[in-house]
């Protein structure tokens, strides 16, 4: 599966291992992840694409706020939304 902006991913390496993030943007070498709390949309975490696991969930990030991002990721974490 191709990496796309708006995809929900799990970090599988580093100190954020096991946490859910959303891909905010990408470049040739890295992807940039946000969770709306520790890593807000304005200051995403740079991560190597090898260190994430993809899910099938893709969101439209247009107009997305940090609060909305936190709430959506929480729904997935609680099992209320299919990943």
N, C-alpha and C positions, 0 to 999 in steps of 0.2 A: 504494500500500500504506500502511496506517495504521501509525503509530508505536506500538509496544507495549513494555512492560517485558520485558526478557529478549532483545530482538532484538540480533543482532550487526551492527555497522555499521563502515564505513570512514570515517575523517575525511578530507575532501577539501580542507580549508582550515585555515590556521593552522600553528603550528610542529609540531603532531602529525599533519600531512598524511601520508596513506598508512598510518597505524596502525589496527589493529583494536581495537574497543572493544565493550562490551556496555552497553545502556541499562539503568540502574539504576532511574531514576524519571523522571518528566516533569511539567511544569506547563504553564500556558497558553502561556508564551513560550519556554521552554528545555527541553532534555533534559539529563540528567546521566549521564555515561559513566564507566566504570571498566575498567581492564585488569588489575587485580590486582597490579601492580608499581609503576609510576610513579603511577598513580591507583588506590588501593585502594577497595574497596567502601564503606568508611566515609567516604572523602573524594573523591567523584566530581568529574569535570571538568564544568563547566557549558558547554554548547555550543548554538549556534543550530541548529535542525534543518535549515536551508538548507545547512549546511556538512558534511553527512554523506551517505554513499551507503548505502542499505539492502541487506541480504542477505536471503535466505529463511530463514536459521537463527534459531530462537527457542528459548531455554532457559528452564527453570523455575529461578528464582533462589532458591527456598526452601531454606535451609540451605547455600547456595553459599559457599565460602570463597575467599579471595584466591588460594590455591594452586590450587584446582580451576579457578578462572576463568582463571588463567595457563595451565594445562595445556590446557584446551579451546581457548583462543585460539591457542595454539602449534600444536595439531593442525590447525586451519584454515589457519594460515599455512604450514605444511609440506605442505599439500595432502592430508592424511590424512582430512579430513572435507569433504563436499560443502557448498559455500556457495550 
